Amino acid sequence: MPRGGEGRAFLRSLGHAWDGVVETAHQQRNMRIHLVAGLLVSLLGSGVPLGFGARLALLLCTFLVLSAEVANSALEAMVDLVSPQHHESARVAKDAGAGGVLVLAAGSVVVLALVLVEAWPSMWAEQGGLVRQAALGLPLAVAEALLLAPLRRPLVLDVVLVLGGALLLLVLASFSLCLVFTVEGALLFAVAAATARRARAEPDHRKHPSGPT
């Protein structure tokens, strides 16, 4: 295959992978919760002086939980395809997949707690930075949560949320202590924006299924 063809195929595969993440956020409530939690972790990582090990642990935990949720969504879809009727083995497979995500999420909370305990002295010394991070970051998290919420909204509201979030990300980047976390936050916010776009493109009859006639 020519190099140009390989490049286009690779870009298409990335597009399909991105669509899988967005579809999971659109369909799965837990994924939406993890995305907001991941954004809050990125705000912590970019606004608090942390060591390399703590930063690496937070990044790995965030992306592992999100990856596990996407994989669990794929497992549920496969089980529904293979066994559309209720079957005990299908229930066990779904419960096991959800349990794996739960264990990983619980472990990530423990890691976060350990990082916060370790970083508490430096956080206390940087109270002004934390206040600024909260003042800018909480509205960003609210904007992401609204974009992810499965609610009917005017298009203009989604546009305002996306533009406002992008502006907040730019301001946060200027104060960031670790640009890797800033990029992570921007990526998670982009997933929320794409999810809102995906929801708006869904046919009305799927958003509001009609009852029996």
Number of C-alpha atoms within 10 A of each C-alpha: 6 6 8 9 10 11 12 11 12 12 12 12 12 12 11 12 12 14 16 16 20 25 19 22 28 22 14 14 13 14 24 26 14 19 26 22 16 25 25 18 20 26 27 24 25 25 27 23 18 20 11 8 10 19 20 12 14 22 18 13 20 21 15 16 24 24 15 19 27 21 18 22 23 15 16 19 14 14 18 14 10 10 13 11 10 9 10 8 11 18 14 11 15 19 13 13 19 19 13 16 21 15 12 18 20 13 14 19 14 12 16 17 12 13 18 17 11 14 16 14 10 13 18 12 10 14 12 11 16 18 12 13 19 17 11 18 25 15 15 27 22 14 23 25 18 18 26 26 19 17 12 10 13 9 12 9 12 18 13 12 20 22 14 15 24 16 14 17 21 14 13 21 20 10 15 22 17 19 17 16 24 25 15 21 27 20 14 20 27 17 24 26 23 22 25 26 17 15 21 18 9 10 9 10 8 8 13 8 8 8 5 4 3
